[in-house]
Structure formats: C-alpha cells, structure tokens
Amino acid sequence: MQLNLIITGVGGQGNVLASQVLGHAAVHKGLFVTIGETFGLSQRGGPVLSHIRLSDTALPGPIIPPNAAHMVVGLEPLEPVRILQEFGNEDTVFIVNSRPIHPLNVIAGDAKYPDDRWLKNTLECFGKKLYWLDATELAISLGGAIMLNMIMLGALSEMDGFPISKSDIKDVIRTIFPESKLEMNHKALDLGSKLVQNA
C-alpha cells in the first residue's frame, strides 16, 4: 500500500496541524509516513502545501513526485487548481472546501478570483472524483473557521482506500488537545464524515 496525499490551503487555515495529526495517526497504525511542507511568501495568507506519503514499506522521500497525488484536500478552492498540472492526474480524488480566501492581489483589485463554477468544473474534469463541500459554514457553526481543518479530516477519513479512520484521528487529538477542546474537535470530525456520506 502506498498513498500520496496533498493538503493545500493558505496560511492560518490549519494545514500544518492537519498533516501532523495524520502523521501521528499513521505511526500509531504501524505505517511508514513522510511529510513535507512548502510555504508561500507569507506564513499567514500565503499558499501552504503539505505532502503526506503513507505506506506499509519505507518511502524514498517526503515530496510527492510529479502527477502522483492520489488524493488532494483543498482547504479553499483555488489552491487545488494551482497544483493540478504538477501533482494531479486522471485518478486523483479531490476533497475541496468551497469557500474561497482571496489572495492579496485580489483584495487589492489587481486580479480577479476565478468563478466558483469554473473552479469546480476544472477539478471535476481533471480528476477521478470531486467532493465539493460547504465546510466553512459548518466550522463557523461550531465556533469558528479554525475548525475547518478537522471537518476536512473527517471528510478525508471517509474516502475509499484511505488507511486512517475517523477513530484513529480522534485517538491522536486526545493526545494533542486539552480536555476542554475535545468535544468540539470530535464534532468537527463527525460533521466532516457526514458531509461525504451525504454527498
């Protein structure tokens, strides 16, 4: 078994924490895991790309080879499109949060953010399957957009062939978060898995 996963978003969305949670969960299951992170120009607001490689045998390196991503989790919709040509292929499964975060050049009026219909159509046409999820609204209903990463991990745990279950993730976050934060994070994981089940 070998699985190449990318989690992509912008700084401040919890990309790195999500990849660390998955890494710990993989180790607890006896899997080999390597994680590579790449950051944009600014830590908050710039692009963040996490390469997560899972296997039952040793892996050669942390960076996913060109066009070899099996799954891509997008914490916002433009970033998965940015990496399509480099890492995607016709069998890639995309799990994407539909709420955009506008880059600084869009906020400044120097560029236009792509239409959501174009973004969705591009991802649908390029890969094997797209799960287009309204996850930010659920995160806000739990208390804040910061819960988005856990919702998306819950969605990821429902993917066919993904070796880390929602229960595995819950076991890890019990060791990371204080008791007062566990219920909210568990709810976020459950909501994410239901999003996929109902998709």
C-alpha positions, 0 to 999 in steps of 0.5 A, spaced: 500 500 500 502 506 498 498 513 498 500 520 496 496 525 499 496 533 498 493 538 503 493 545 500 490 551 503 493 558 505 496 560 511 492 560 518 487 555 515 490 549 519 494 545 514 500 544 518 496 541 524 492 537 519 498 533 516 501 532 523 495 529 526 495 524 520 502 523 521 501 521 528 495 517 526 499 513 521 505 511 526 500 509 531 497 504 525 504 501 524 505 505 517 511 508 514 509 516 513 513 522 510 511 529 510 513 535 507 511 542 507 512 548 502 510 555 504 508 561 500 511 568 501 507 569 507 506 564 513 499 567 514 495 568 507 500 565 503 499 558 499 501 552 504 502 545 501 503 539 505 505 532 502 503 526 506 506 519 503 503 513 507 505 506 506 506 499 509 514 499 506 519 505 507 518 511 502 524 514 498 522 521 500 517 526 503 515 530 496 510 527 492 513 526 485 510 529 479 502 527 477 502 522 483 497 525 488 492 520 489 488 524 493 488 532 494 484 536 500 483 543 498 482 547 504 479 553 499 478 552 492 483 555 488 489 552 491 487 545 488 487 548 481 494 551 482 497 544 483 493 540 478 498 540 472 504 538 477 501 533 482 494 531 479 492 526 474 486 522 471 485 518 478 486 523 483 480 524 488 479 531 490 476 533 497 475 541 496 472 546 501 468 551 497 469 557 500 474 561 497 480 566 501 482 571 496 489 572 495 492 579 496 492 581 489 485 580 489 483 584 495 487 589 492 483 589 485 489 587 481 486 580 479 480 577 479 478 570 483 476 565 478 468 563 478 466 558 483 463 554 477 469 554 473 473 552 479 469 546 480 468 544 473 476 544 472 477 539 478 471 535 476 474 534 469 481 533 471 480 528 476 477 521 478 472 524 483 470 531 486 467 532 493 465 539 493 463 541 500 460 547 504 465 546 510 466 553 512 459 554 514 459 548 518 466 550 522 463 557 523 457 553 526 461 550 531 465 556 533 469 558 528 473 557 521 479 554 525 475 548 525 475 547 518 481 543 518 478 537 522 471 537 518 476 536 512 479 530 516 473 527 517 471 528 510 478 525 508 477 519 513 471 517 509 474 516 502 475 509 499 482 506 500 484 511 505 488 507 511 486 512 517 479 512 520 475 517 523 477 513 530 484 513 529 484 521 528 480 522 534 485 517 538 491 522 536 487 529 538 486 526 545 493 526 545 494 533 542 488 537 545 486 539 552 480 536 555 476 542 554 477 542 546 475 535 545 468 535 544 468 540 539 474 537 535 470 530 535 464 534 532 468 537 527 470 530 525 463 527 525 460 533 521 466 532 516 464 524 515 457 526 514 458 531 509 461 525 504 456 520 506 451 525 504 454 527 498 
